[in-house]
């Protein structure tokens, strides 16, 4: 199987991920932070070490400002629903994933005002339009770092400067960039960073996190046991305990830590360079496929390793099915949980066929995929 659905979940994982999870299950199977015996202390230390690795990767000064979640969706819900109150105004874009769009739709019904900035034809954003939309009651800006449909990279640093200048909180969805692009929350002036563990960070599914800048108070999504301040009925104010009720996914976090360690040892530049090379190679080869249309910037320097295409008005799901069944190529077809993005690109309701690369993909994967698309084009013609 040629696996080109890494924008959904990366596969395969580095060998150290499975090893770390197996060690956790066989040697550290206790509840972290819930007891004083050595196994519980070792489990707690493992979780803290993963926080430290993530802090190193994202330029976070205090690892305790990173709270673990099940995924980026939970992190974004925690950021949005924990920060906003009735009467607040928030700005977003038309390229967001449903993990942003659906919470905002819900919050509109709770008295939150939402402004959605239209995307450019390539799926990008005009920074000046964002600044023009800021009002007296604007509380936050939430935007993706890179589109999961077109791959378009958003100007996060410039957006961070605008939000800081206007005293607006900046929430970034790093689902498509964490582990591939340099992210420094200080330099980019990011107040809240949501990230998944199972994509570019090479961790298992069921892992993710939310960085919260010091001084920001969020209302928790969940209340319960944290292993701290157990004598009080109120949820603790201290981070990350305030946002981490219940037993954590220690096994998954062990795997996430191993994935982040692999990134730090390999180097972001090396990972990004390889993914850019494969993206460039495929974009160039796709020019020779009859009847195919490419969406987004079509430039590896301006997009994540995500390429969306269509054959005229052909059903994208059918193309994806043929690639899987006839050619053993795994991709993602449809609306990619981002209907607004497809409306912006003119691909709603058809969707697109999306190919997404990661570090373990090869040039041969690209050659075989393009050959399959050429054969499909011939048979349709």
BAMARFI-486808 format. One record per residue: residue in three letters; x, y, z of N, C-alpha, C in turn. Coordinates in steps of 0.1 Angstrom, whole numbers, plus 2048, in hexadecimal, padded with zeros to 3 digits. Example, Ala and Ser with C-alpha at 12.3 -4.5 7.8 and 13.67 -1.06 7.14 Angstrom:
// residues 2
Ala8847C784E87B7D384E8847DF84E/Ser8807EA8478897F584788180084F/
***
This chain:
// residues 381
Unk8087F480080080080080980D800/Unk8068167F780C8237F780382C7FF/Unk80883180A800839814802848812/Unk7F884F80D7F985D80A7ED864811/Unk7EB86081D7E08678257E686C832/Unk7F28718327F987683E7F3882844/Unk7EB88A83C7E48968427DA89284C/Unk7D588584B7CB8808547D287A860/Unk7DB87185D7E486A8687F0865861/Unk7FC86886680886386080A854863/Unk80F84E85881283F85981D83C84E/Unk82783485282982E85E82F838869/Unk83183387583783B87F846837881/Unk84E83F88785C83B88A85C82F893/Unk86582689286681A89A86581D8A9/Unk86B8288AE86B82C8BC85E82E8C2/Unk8548318BA8468348BF8408278C5/Unk84081D8BD83B8108C284380B8CE/Unk85080D8CE8588088D98558108E6/Unk85381D8E58508258F08428218F6/Unk83881E8ED82B81A8F282B80C8F8/Unk8338038F38347F68F883B7F6906/Unk8457FF90784C80091484280691F/Unk83A80F91B83181592482780B929/Unk8228039208187F992381D7EE92C/Unk82A7EA92A8307DF9318377E393E/Unk83B7F093F8437F394A83D7FF952/Unk83580794C830813953821814953/Unk81A80995680C80995480480F95F/Unk80981996680181F9717FC82C96D/Unk7F38329767ED83F9747F884A977/Unk7FB85296E80585D9717FF86897A/Unk80686C98480287798D7F7873996/Unk7F38669977E88629A07ED85A9AC/Unk7FA8589AD7FF8509B980E8539BA/Unk81384F9C68218529C982A8469C6/Unk82583B9C182E82F9BF8368319B2/Unk8418299B084A82C9A684582B998/Unk83B82299683682198882E82D984/Unk82683398E81E83F98B82884B989/Unk83284B99183C85698F843855982/Unk84784997D84D84797084484B965/Unk83784896682D84B95C82C85B95B/Unk82B86196782A86F967837876961/Unk84287096484F87695E84E87494F/Unk84986994A84886793B840872935/Unk83587593B82C87F93583288D936/Unk83989094084089D94184B89E937/Unk85289393485D89392A85789691C/Unk84B89191A84589390D8418A290C/Unk83C8A891783A8B69178468BE914/Unk8518BA91A85E8C19178628C0909/Unk8618B59038648B38F585B8BC8EC/Unk84E8BD8EF8458C58E78498D48E9/Unk84C8D78F58508E58F885D8E98F0/Unk8668E08F08728E28E886F8E58D9/Unk8668DC8D48628DD8C685A8EA8C2/Unk8528EF8CC8498FA8C984E9078CF/Unk85A9078D585F9148DB8589188E7/Unk85290F8EF84A9118FB854912907/Unk85491D90F85D91E91A859915926/Unk84C91492984890C93484090092F/Unk8458F393083E8E792B8318E5931/Unk82F8EB93D8228E99448168F093E/Unk81A8F993480F90092D80A8F8921/Unk80F8EC91F8098E39158018D891C/Unk7F48D89187EA8CE91D7E88C4912/Unk7E88B79167E58AC90D7D68AB90A/Unk7D38A88FE7C58A68FA7C48998F1/Unk7B88958ED7B78898E57BB88C8D6/Unk7BB8988D27BE89C8C47BD8AB8C3/Unk7BF8B08B77BF8BF8B57B18C48B6/Unk7A78BC8B27998C08B37958C38C2/Unk7998BA8CB7968BD8D979E8CA8DE/Unk7AA8CB8D97B28D78DD7AB8E48D8/Unk7A68E48CC7A08F08C67938F38CD/Unk78B8E88D177F8EA8D87828F08E6/Unk78D8EB8EC7918F18F97958FF8F8/Unk79C9038EE7A19108EC79591A8E9/Unk78C9168E078191F8DC7769208E6/Unk7729148EC7679148F576C919903/Unk77991790577E91B91278292A913/Unk78393090878893E90777C948905/Unk7739448FC76894E8F875C94E901/Unk75695A90174A95C909740964901/Unk73396390472996A8FD72D9798FB/Unk72B97E8EF72F98C8ED73D98E8E6/Unk7459838E77529848E17519828D2/Unk75B9878CB75C9868BC76997F8B9/Unk7689758AF77496E8AB77596E89C/Unk78196E89778396E88878A961884/Unk78595C87978B94F87478B950865/Unk78E94585E78F94584F78593B849/Unk78493C83C77B932836782925832/Unk78F92483779791883479890E83F/Unk79091184A79290985678B8FB855/Unk7918F285D78C8E485F7808E5868/Unk7778DB86776B8DB87076F8DB87F/Unk77B8D888277F8D989077F8E7895/Unk7808F188C77E8FF88F77090388C/Unk76B90088075E90587B752901883/Unk7528F48877478EF88F7468F589D/Unk7518F58A57508FC8B274C90B8B0/Unk7519128A674C9208A473E9218A0/Unk73991789872A9178957229158A2/Unk72790C8AB72090A8B87219178C0/Unk72C91D8C072E9298C97269358C4/Unk7239368B771B9408B170D9408B8/Unk7089348BA6FC9328C16FC9358D0/Unk7089378D570A93B8E370D94A8E5/Unk70C9518DA70E9608DA71C9658D6/Unk72395C8D07319608CB72F9658BD/Unk7369708B97359758AC7419708A4/Unk73F96B89874A96589074B96C882/Unk75797087F75A97687276396C86A/Unk75F96885E76695E85676C96584A/Unk77A96684A78196D83F781964833/Unk77C96882777D96081B78B95D817/Unk78D95181279B94D80D79D9527FF/Unk7AA9527FB7AE9557EE7AB9497E5/Unk7AC94A7D87AA93E7CF7B49337D2/Unk7BF9367D77C992B7DB7C79267E9/Unk7BD92B7F07BB9267FD7C292D808/Unk7C79398057CF94180F7C694C815/Unk7CD95581C7C695F8247CD96C821/Unk7C59778207CB98581F7CC98B82D/Unk7D898D8317DA99283F7D399F842/Unk7D39A88387CC9B583A7BD9B383D/Unk7B79A98387A99A783A7A69A2848/Unk7B099B84E7AF99785C7AF9A4865/Unk7B99AC8637BA9B886B7AE9C186A/Unk7A89C285E79C9CB85C7909C5863/Unk7909B98677859B286D7859B387C/Unk7909B88827919B98907889C5895/Unk7809C28A07779CB8A677A9CD8B5/Unk7729D58BB7749D78CA7729CB8D2/Unk7699C28CE7669B68D676D9AA8D0/Unk7769AC8C777E9A08C278699A8CC/Unk78498D8CF78B9868DA79797E8D4/Unk7959788C879F96F8C379E96E8B4/Unk7A99698AF7AB9648A17AE9568A1/Unk7A794D89A7AB93F8997AC93C88A/Unk7B89368877BA9328797C4926879/Unk7C291F86D7CB91486B7D9919867/Unk7E391186A7F19148657F2910857/Unk7EC9058537EC9018457DF8F9842/Unk7D98FB8377CC8F58337CE8E6831/Unk7C58DE8367C58D08347C08CC827/Unk7BA8D581F7B58D28127BF8D7807/Unk7C38E38077CC8E87FD7DB8E9801/Unk7DD8E780E7EB8E88137F08F6815/Unk7E89008117EC90E8127F1912820/Unk7FD91782080391B82D7FE92A830/Unk7F992C83C7F5939841800941847/Unk80094E84680B95784B80A95985A/Unk80D94E86280A94E870812959877/Unk81E95B87382696687A820973879/Unk81C97786C81598486A808985872/Unk80197A8727F497A8797F697C888/Unk80197688D80497789B80898689F/Unk80F98C89681299A8988069A3899/Unk7FC9A08907F09A88907E89A689D/Unk7E79998A17DF9968AD7E599D8B9/Unk7F299C8BA7F99A28C67F79B18C6/Unk7F89B78BB7F79C68BA7E99CA8BE/Unk7DF9C28BB7D19C58BD7CB9BF8CA/Unk7D49B98D27D09B38DF7C59A88DC/Unk7C799F8D27BE9958CF7C59878D1/Unk7BF97D8D67C59708D87C69698CB/Unk7D19628C97D495B8BC7D494C8BF/Unk7CB9458B87C99378BA7CD9318AC/Unk7D79278AC7DC9218A07D99128A0/Unk7D390D8957D18FF8927DD8FA88B/Unk7E68F28917F28ED88B7F18DF887/Unk7E58DB8837E28CD8807EB8C8874/Unk7EE8D186A7F58CD85E8048D185F/Unk8088D886A8168DD86A81E8D9875/Unk8188D58808208D088C8288C4889/Unk8368C688A83F8BB8878458BC879/Unk8408C58718468C786484C8D5862/Unk8458DF8688498ED86784E8F2874/Unk8578FC87485B90288085090A886/Unk84C90789284290F89A8499148A7/Unk8499218A884E9278B58439308BA/Unk83D92C8C58319338C98359418CE/Unk8419438D28459518D684895A8CA/Unk8509558C185395D8B58469608AC/Unk83D9568AC8319578A482695E8AC/Unk8289608B981E9678C281195F8C2/Unk8129528C38079498C48039488D3/Unk7F694A8D67F19498E37EC93B8E7/Unk7E69358DD7E19278DF7E491F8D2/Unk7EB9148D47EF90B8C97E98FE8CA/Unk7E18FA8C17DA8EC8C17E28E38B7/Unk7E58D78BC7ED8CE8B37E88C08B5/Unk7E88B78AB7E68A98AC7F38A28AE/Unk7F28968B57FE88E8B78008848AB/Unk7F58818A47F587589B7F987988D/Unk7FC88688A7FF88A87C80E88C87C/Unk81389987A82189B87882A898884/Unk82489788F82C89489B82E88589D/Unk82987C89482B86E89382686689F/Unk81E86C8A78188658B380C85C8AF/Unk8068558B87FB84D8B57EE8558B5/Unk7E38508B07D68568B17D28578BF/Unk7CA8618C37C58638D07CF86C8D8/Unk7D88738D17E187C8D87E088A8D1/Unk7E38948D97E48A28D47E68AB8DF/Unk7E58B88DD7E78C18E87E48CF8E5/Unk7E48D78F07E18E68EF7EB8ED8F7/Unk7F38F68F07FB8FF8F87F390C8FB/Unk7F49109077ED91C90C7F7926912/Unk7F893190C80293B9117FF93E920/Unk809940927808944936800951937/Unk7F79519417EE95C9437E195B93D/Unk7DE9519357D194F92E7C9945937/Unk7BD94893B7B593F9427AA939939/Unk7A992C93979F92693179591F93A/Unk78891F93677E91793D780908938/Unk7828FF9417848F193C7788EB935/Unk77B8E292B7708DA92576C8CF92E/Unk7758CA9367728BF93F7768C294D/Unk76F8BD9577728BE9657748B096B/Unk77D8AF97577E8A297B78C8A1982/Unk79089498479C89198B7A8895983/Unk7B289C9897BE8A09837CB89B98A/Unk7C88959967D489099E7D989C9A7/Unk7D38A89A57D88B39AD7CC8BA9B4/Unk7CF8C19BF7C48C99C67B88C19C8/Unk7B98B49CB7AD8AB9CC7A48AE9D7/Unk7A98B69E17A08BA9EC7968C59E9/Unk7978CB9DE78F8D69DA7848D29D0/Unk7788D89D076E8D59C67708DB9B9/Unk7788E79B977A8EE9AC7868E79A4/Unk7858E999778F8E598E79C8ED991/Unk7A88E79917B48EF9947B68FA98A/Unk7BD90598E7C09109857CD90D97E/Unk7D69059847E390397F7E38FB972/Unk7EB8FE9687ED8F695C7F88EC95D/Unk7F78E19567EC8DD94D7E08D6954/Unk7E18D49617D68CD9687C88D3965/Unk7C78E09647BA8E69617B38E0955/Unk7BB8DC94B7B58D793F7B68C893D/Unk7BB8C19477BE8B29457B78AA950/Unk7AA8A994F7A38A19597A3892954/Unk7A488995E7A387B95B7B1875958/Unk7B18689577BD8619547C2864946/Unk7CE8689447D386C9367D685F92E/Unk7D88619217DC8579187EB855919/Unk7F084F9247FE84E92680584691B/Unk7FF83B91780583390C80783B8FF/Unk7FC8438FC7FD84B8F08078568F1/Unk80785C8FD8118678FF81F8628FF/Unk82185690382F85090283384F8F3/Unk82984A8EB82C84A8DC82E8578D6/Unk8268618DB82786F8D68358748D9/Unk83A8728E58478768E98528718E0/Unk8508648DD85A85D8D485A8648C6/Unk84E8678C184C86D8B485387B8B4/Unk8518838BE8578908BF86688F8C0/Unk86B8858C88798838C987F8808BB/Unk8788788B387D8758A687E88189D/Unk87488A89F8758978978818A089B/Unk8838A18A888E8A98AD89B8A48A9/Unk89C8968A98A98908A58AB891896/Unk8A188F88E8A288F8808A489D87B/Unk89C8A788089D8B587D8918B9874/Unk88B8C487887F8C98708838CC862/Unk88F8D28608938D68528948CA849/Unk8998BF84E89B8B384688D8AD843/Unk8848AD84C8778A784A86F8B0840/Unk8708BD8428698C683986F8C582B/Unk87C8C582A8838C481D87E8B8815/Unk87D8AD81C8798A081586B8A1810/Unk8628A78198548A88158528B280A/Unk85A8BD80A8598C77FF85E8C07F2/Unk8688B87F286D8B27E68628A97E0/Unk85B8A17E88518987E38458A07DE/Unk8428AB7E58378B47E083A8BA7D3/Unk8468C07D184B8C57C584B8BB7B9/Unk8508AF7BD8508A47B38428A17AE/Unk83989F7B782B89C7B38248A77AB/Unk8268B37B08208BE7A98258BF79A/Unk8328BD7988388BD78B8328B2782/Unk8318A678882D89A78181E89B77D/Unk8168A17868088A37848058AB778/Unk80E8B477480C8BC76880A8B475B/Unk80F8A775C80E89F750803895751/Unk7FA89775A7EE88E75B7E2896755/Unk7DD89074A7D28977427C589974B/Unk7C08A574A7B38A87507B38AA75F/Unk7BF8AB7657BF8AC7747C08BB778/Unk7B98BE7837BA8CC7887C08CC796/Unk7CA8D57987D08D57A57CB8E27AC/Unk7C88E17B97C48EC7C17CF8F07CB/Unk7CE8FD7CF7D79037D87E390A7D1/Unk7EE90D7D87F99157D380190D7C8/Unk8019007C88098F87BF8188FC7C0/Unk81C8FE7CD82A9027CF82E8FD7DD/Unk8388F47DE83B8EE7EB8408F87F6/Unk8449047F284890E7FB83C915801/Unk8319147FB82591B80081A912805/Unk81D9048058138FB80A8198F0811/Unk8118EA81A8158DE8218158D3817/Unk81B8C781B81C8BC81180E8B580F/Unk8058BE80A7F78BA8077F38BE7F9/Unk7EF8B57F17EB8B87E37DD8B37E0/Unk7D48BD7DD7C68B97D97C48BA7CA/Unk7BD8B07C47BB8B17B67AD8AC7B3/Unk7A98AE7A679C8A87A179E8A5792/Unk79689C78D79489A77F7878A077B/Unk7878AD77677B8B47727718B277D/Unk7658AD77975A8AC78275889D787/Unk76289578576288778A760886799/Unk75987D79D75787B7AC7648787B3/Unk7688807BC77587E7C37768717CB/Unk76A86D7D176A8617D876C8557CF/Unk7678557C376984A7BA7788497B6/Unk77F8547B478D8547B079584E7BC/Unk7928537C879884D7D479683E7D5/Unk78A83A7D278782B7D378F8237C9/Unk7908287BD7988227B37A78217B6/Unk7AC82C7BC7BA82C7C07BD8227CB/Unk7B48207D47B58177DE7B48087D9/Unk7A98067D27A67F87CE7AF7F37C3/Unk7B17FB7B97B97F77AD7C87F97AE/Unk7CC8037B67DA8067B67E18067C4/Unk7D98037CE7DE8027DC7E580F7E0/Unk7DE81A7DD7E28277E17D882D7EB/Unk7DC8317F77D38368017D4845800/Unk7C984C7FD7C885B7FE7BB85E804/Unk7B786B8047AB86F80A7A3877800/Unk7978727FE78E8797F478187E7FC/Unk77C8897F677088F7FC77289D801/Unk76B8A180C76B8AE8117758B181D/Unk77C8A68217878A782B7838AF838/Unk7768AD83C7718B48487738C3847/Unk7748C983B7768D783A76D8DD82E/Unk7608DC8307578E18257598EF821/Unk75C8F882B75E90682776A90881E/Unk77590082178190181977D8FD80A/Unk7758F28097718EE7FB7688F87F4/Unk7608FF7FC75890A7F67619157F1/Unk76C9187F97759227F577D91F7E8/Unk7809127E778890D7DB77F90A7CF/Unk77290A7D17699077C67678F87C4/Unk76A8F07CF7698E17CD75E8DB7D6/Unk7558E37DA7498DE7E273E8DC7D8/Unk7368D17D97388C57E27408BA7DD/Unk7478BC7D274F8B17CC75A8AC7D5/Unk7608B67DC76C8B27E37788B17DA/Unk7838AB7DF78F8A97D779589C7DB/Unk79F8987D37A788C7D67B48927DC/Unk7B788E7E97C28947F07CD88A7F2/Unk7DA88E7EE7E68877F17EE88E7FB/Unk7F38888057FB88F810807886814/Unk81288D81481F886816824888824/Unk82D87E82883487F83584287A833/Unk84A87A83D85887883D85C86A837/Unk853860839856853834851850826/Unk84B859820848857812854858809/Unk8538537FD85F8527F485B8577E6/Unk8658597DE86385E7D085C8537C8/Unk85E8467CB85783C7C484883C7C7/Unk8448417D38368437D683084D7CD/Unk8378577CA8328627C183185C7B3/Unk83B8557AE83B8507A182F84779E/Unk82D83E7A88228347A681583B7A7/Unk8148457AF80784C7B08048547A4/Unk80D85A79E80B862792808858786/Unk80F84D78680C84377C7FE83E77D/Unk7F983C7897EB83878B7E1842786/Unk7E484F7897DB85A7857DB85B776/Unk7E785976F7E78597617DE84E75B/Unk7DF8427617D783775C7C883A75E/Unk7C48407697B684476C7B284E761/Unk7BB85875E7B78627557B585C747/Unk7BD8527437BC84C7367AF844735/Unk7AB83D74079F83574079383E740/Unk79484A74678885374678785A738/Unk79285C73279286372578D85A719/
***
